[in-house]
Amino acid sequence: MKILIILIFSLCSSLCFANTDITWFNQAVYTKFEDADVHSWQVSSHYYFAPQAYFGVWDDFGYLDTDSNILLTYNNDEDVYTGVEGEAFFGNWFIPLGIADLGSTDDDYSIGVGHLFYDSFKASVRHQRLKNGEDITWVQGQLNIDLNNDAYVGITANSDDSLDDWTVEVRYFRGLGGEKFFTLDLSHHNQTTKNHNDFLANYYFNQHFALGVGSHASHLLIEGKYFVNHSFFVKARYQEQSDDEQSLEMSMQAQF
């Protein structure tokens, strides 16, 4: 019932306020674990202080965030909490900020500083204070390479100061002519206890429908997206969590 109410409200809002100058992204996600009586909700609202331009498809706005923005997220799973994060830009300098739980702002937060070079490379350092662990300093670099007017490669590398926990992500986006597009997301996660590789390939048949297949930690992942218009779309995702557990995720996004 809740997901139906949010669906109707989001769809009506997108039809009433459809706008090509997008600054506000709202998402609701429901996840059900099939072999366990467990489900979770997440609702988020992401606002940019400058219009964001579509890059070919209705859910891609380029690789790098280069405008001030704020993201508010409400989670309802084993724990219920609300977090906030964002970036404040001052020219080419920016300050990333984050609070994992607004109910305990002194225990789990992060703050940093970064710089945008030539509108194509972001470098930042961020200090994270943890409630139940040692403080961590993170270093991150993001690079966007434009291949042509409808293709790019995006690369992100993120690591803690001891190089024990690091991640490398690569995104490839290409237009195939007409309304057809292809995206490929690759990532490698390295931790002290384990590491794993992920990938997800999406094919956009037209402006309204996309189908994706991939792997998360060597487990199958399948998703489909349907775009009602440029302001509203829904997504369904099936994912194997382990050899004997699966999850089904339903989400919707309204953007104005």
N, C-alpha and C positions, 0 to 999 in steps of 0.2 A: 504494500500500500504506500509506504513512504517513497519508494522509488518511482511509483506512478505519479504521485503528487509533484515530486521534483521534476519529472519528465514533462508534465503538462505545463508547469510554471515556466520552465526553461524554454520550451518550445514557443509558448505564447510571447514571452519576453523577446526572443530572437526575432519573431515575425513582426513584432511591434516596433522594435528598436534596431532593426538590421542596419548596419553601417559598415562601410568599407574601411573607415578609419578606426581600427581596432585598438583599444587601450585596456579593456577589462575582460579577463578570462575567468569563467566560473565552471567548476567541475565537481561532479558527485560520482563516487566509485563505491560499488558494493561487491564484496568478495565472499564467496562461499566455498569452504573446504569440503569436498564431497565425502570423504571417508571419516570425517570428524564433525561433530555437531558444533561447528565453529563458523562464525561469519563476522565480518567487520565492515565498518563504514568509514569513508573519508570524504570530507567536503572541503574544497579549497576555493579561494578567491585571489586572483593575481591581477594587480593593477600596475600599468605602466604610465609614467608621466609624460609620454610622447606617443603618437600614433605608431603602430607596428604594421609593416607592409607584408602582405602574403608573398611567399616565394613559390609560385607555381601551383601549389595545392593549398587547401583550406585549413590545414593544420601544421603548416611550416612557415616560419617567419624569419628565416635566416638562422645562422648557427650561433652568433654571438649576441648576448644582451649588451647593448651599448647605451641604454637609457635607464634613468632611475626607476626603480620598481619596488613593490612590496607584495609579499605573498603571505596570506593568512590561511592556516590549515587546521581543521578540526578532525581528530582521529577518535574513533570509537571501536576499539577491539578489546584486547585483554586489559588495556589501560585506556582511560579517557583523558585526553589532553588537547590543548590548543597551542600551536606554535606559530611563530612569525619569523620571517627572514626577508632580506632584500638587499639592494645595492643603491647607494646614493652617489651620483656622479657630480663632480666638480671639474668641468672641463674634461680632460683626459684622465684625471685621477678619480678613483672611486673607493668607497668604503663599504665592504660587505659586512652585514650584521645579521645575527640570528639568535633566537631564543627558542629552545626546543619545547619548553612548557611554560606558558605564561603564569602558571600557578606557582612556579619556583624559579623566578628570574635570576636569583643569585647563584643557583646551583649548576645550570647547564646553559651556557651561552657562548657565542663566538663573536669576535670582532677582528677586523683586519684592514689592510690597505692594498690597493692595486693600481695599475696603470694600463691604459689602452694605447697601443702603439699602431699608428697608421690605419686605424679602424679595422685591423685584421688580426691583432694579437693582444690578448689580455694576460697579464701576469699579476699574481696576488699572493700575499702571505696572510695567514689567518690564525689567530690563537683561540683555541677552544678549551673552555673550562667544563669539566665533567663532574656530575654529581657523585658517581660511584667509580671513579678512576682518576688516573693521573692526567694533568693538563697536557694537551697536544698542540703542537704548531704544525699547520698544514701549508704546503706550497703548491700552487696550481698555475698551470699555463694552458691557454686555449688559443688555437690558431685556426683561422678560416682562410682557405685557398679557393678563390673563384676560378673555375675552369673555363666557363663561358657564361652567357646570360642566363642559362637555365641548368647549371651544374656547379657543384662545389664539393670540397672535402673539408670536413671539420675534425680537428684533433684536440683532445683534452688529456692532460697528464696531471695527476694529483697524487701527492705523497705526504706522509708524516715526516717529521724531522729526523727520525731514525731509519727511514727507508724500509721499515718492516711492513707497513701497510700502504700499498700504492695501487693505483688504477690507471689504465690507459684506455681511452675510448676513441673510436673513429666512426664518423658518419659520412656516407657517400650519398649524394643526391644528384639525380640526373633526369632531365626531361627527355622523353622518347618520341616526341612529336604529337601534335594535337593535344588531347587532354590526358595522355598517358605519361606516368612518371614511375620512377623506381628509386627506392631508398634501401640502404644497407647499413645497419648499425652493428659494430663489432666492439667488444670490450674484454679486457683481461683484468681480473681482480686478484691481487696477491696479498695474502695475510700471513701472519706468523703461523697459524694453525692449518690453513688450507688456502688453495687458490682455485679459480675456475674461469672458464671462458664462456661468453655469451654471444649470440648473434641473432639478428632479426632482419629479415628481408621483406619489404612491402612493395606490392605492385598496385598502382592506381590505374584501374581500368578506364576511369573517366573522372569527372569532378565529383561524382556522388558515391563511388564505391571503391574500396581498397581491400586487399586480402594479404595477410602476412603469415609467414611461417619462420620458426627459429628454434633456438635451443637456449635454455637457461640452466647452467651447471649440468650440462649433458642430459637435460630433460626436455621433452617436446613442448613447444609453445605454438599455438595457432590463434590468430586474431582476425577479426573483420571489422571494417569501419563503414558506416553509412552516413553521408553528409546530406542533411535536408536542404541546407543552403550554406552560404559562407559564414553564417552566424551560429549554426547548431549542428552537432553531429553526435552519434552514439557509437559505442565500441563494445564488442564482446570478445573475451579472451579465455581460451582454455589452456591450462598449464599443468604439466606434471610436476608436482613438488618433490616426489620421491618415487620409488618403484611401486609403492602401494598407496599413494595419496595424490589426489588431483584437486585443482581449484578451478572455479568458474568466476570470472570477473565481468561485471557489467558497469559501464560508465557512460556518462553523457557530459557534453561540454557546450556551454553557451558563451559566446564571445561578442562583445559589442564595441 
